Structure formats: C-alpha cells, structure tokens
Amino acid sequence: YDLNKLIGIAGIWFLTRLYIGKTIESHHVPIDKPTGESPKKVLFNWIYEYAKSKGFETSELNTYTGKRKSHKYYLNEGFEIYRYHFIKVL
C-alpha cells in the first residue's frame, strides 16, 4: 500500500523441486508506477524474507517472453534464466 492505495500484490506458491530444493514461486505481480523507492523491490524483499523465515532456499518466477522490461528487472535483481516453461493448449 502507498497510504491507502493498493499499489502491488503477488501470489506465492511454496514448492519443493528436485533440481533446486525448497523454493517459492511468485505469480501475478502487478505494481503501479513507482513513486520514490521501488514498490516492486520492497514487495520482493518482503517475499524473500518471509520465505527465508519459513525455511525456503530459492525463489523462482515465470515471465512472458515479450515482457522485455521485466526480464531486465529480474536479471538485475540476480535471477538467472534456468529453464523454459512450455505450454500446449489442448
């Protein structure tokens, strides 16, 4: 919240993956344009601290291939491209 206005929200999945261990995966992280300190950075720092307090070791996320600005942001935040996520509509 920024004063009484909701500016960001995230869904979080808690998982154990064979290749990385206990991990959280953030989903649907819409953030209004920042004013001052980056709301996305504040939100993700809260997510990381919460996850660590619950014994989780890593954080994952998916982003659409066309979202180049988000790719740049996540790479600058220390995320690495680790795998591809494939979908087939049936």
SULWOBEL-V758014 format. One record per residue. N is the residue number from 1. RES is the residue in one small letter. PHI is phi in degrees with one decimal (999 if undefined). PSI is psi in radians with two decimals (NA if undefined). OMEGA is omega in degrees with one decimal (none if undefined). Layout:
((N:RES:PHI:PSI:OMEGA) (N:RES:PHI:PSI:OMEGA))
This chain:
((1:y:999:2.52:169.3) (2:d:-116.8:1.86:-167.4) (3:l:58.9:-2.03:-179.4) (4:n:-106.9:0.17:-177.6) (5:k:-100.7:2.20:175.0) (6:l:-70.0:2.14:-179.0) (7:i:-117.5:-0.15:179.7) (8:g:-162.4:2.63:179.2) (9:i:-155.5:2.71:179.2) (10:a:-149.3:2.51:167.9) (11:g:-93.5:2.53:-178.7) (12:i:-131.3:2.27:173.1) (13:w:-104.9:2.47:176.5) (14:f:-110.0:2.12:-171.9) (15:l:-137.6:2.84:166.2) (16:t:-122.8:2.09:-179.1) (17:r:-110.7:2.47:-179.4) (18:l:-59.7:-0.62:-174.1) (19:y:-86.9:-0.17:-175.0) (20:i:-142.0:-0.18:179.2) (21:g:89.4:-2.65:-179.3) (22:k:-71.8:2.14:-174.2) (23:t:-140.2:2.74:170.4) (24:i:-113.5:2.63:177.1) (25:e:-128.9:2.09:179.5) (26:s:-86.7:2.43:-179.8) (27:h:-131.2:2.55:172.3) (28:h:49.8:1.40:-175.8) (29:v:-114.6:1.21:178.1) (30:p:-77.0:2.37:179.7) (31:i:-133.8:2.28:172.1) (32:d:-65.7:2.82:-179.7) (33:k:-55.9:2.37:-175.3) (34:p:-70.7:2.58:169.8) (35:t:-126.7:1.91:-175.7) (36:g:85.0:-2.35:-179.2) (37:e:-61.9:2.45:-176.1) (38:s:-61.0:1.99:177.8) (39:p:-59.5:-0.60:179.6) (40:k:-64.2:-0.73:179.3) (41:k:-64.3:-0.75:178.5) (42:v:-61.2:-0.81:-179.2) (43:l:-62.4:-0.83:-179.6) (44:f:-65.7:-0.64:176.9) (45:n:-62.8:-0.66:176.8) (46:w:-64.2:-0.78:179.3) (47:i:-58.8:-0.81:-178.8) (48:y:-61.7:-0.80:-178.6) (49:e:-65.6:-0.70:177.5) (50:y:-62.3:-0.81:-179.7) (51:a:-61.4:-0.79:179.2) (52:k:-61.3:-0.66:-179.5) (53:s:-66.7:-0.35:178.6) (54:k:-98.8:0.08:176.1) (55:g:90.0:0.23:178.8) (56:f:-86.0:2.59:-169.2) (57:e:-109.5:-0.41:-175.8) (58:t:-141.5:2.90:176.6) (59:s:-129.7:2.36:177.9) (60:e:-124.2:2.83:171.3) (61:l:-158.7:2.81:172.8) (62:n:-114.8:2.57:174.7) (63:t:-142.3:2.58:-179.2) (64:y:-67.4:2.56:-174.9) (65:t:-60.5:-0.52:-178.6) (66:g:-84.2:-0.06:-176.8) (67:k:-88.9:1.16:-173.5) (68:r:-60.4:-0.65:179.6) (69:k:-64.3:-0.68:179.3) (70:s:-69.5:-0.62:177.6) (71:h:-59.1:-0.82:-179.7) (72:k:-60.7:-0.77:179.7) (73:y:-59.5:-0.89:-176.2) (74:y:-66.0:-0.66:175.9) (75:l:-63.0:-0.73:177.3) (76:n:-65.4:-0.43:178.6) (77:e:-85.8:0.03:175.5) (78:g:99.3:0.03:175.3) (79:f:-72.2:2.62:174.5) (80:e:-119.9:2.58:174.5) (81:i:-77.6:1.97:-169.8) (82:y:-108.2:-0.50:-178.2) (83:r:-161.0:2.97:173.1) (84:y:-103.7:2.57:176.9) (85:h:-110.3:1.93:-178.0) (86:f:-97.5:2.53:176.7) (87:i:-132.4:2.44:172.9) (88:k:-127.2:2.09:177.3) (89:v:-80.1:2.25:-177.8) (90:l:-99.2:NA:none))
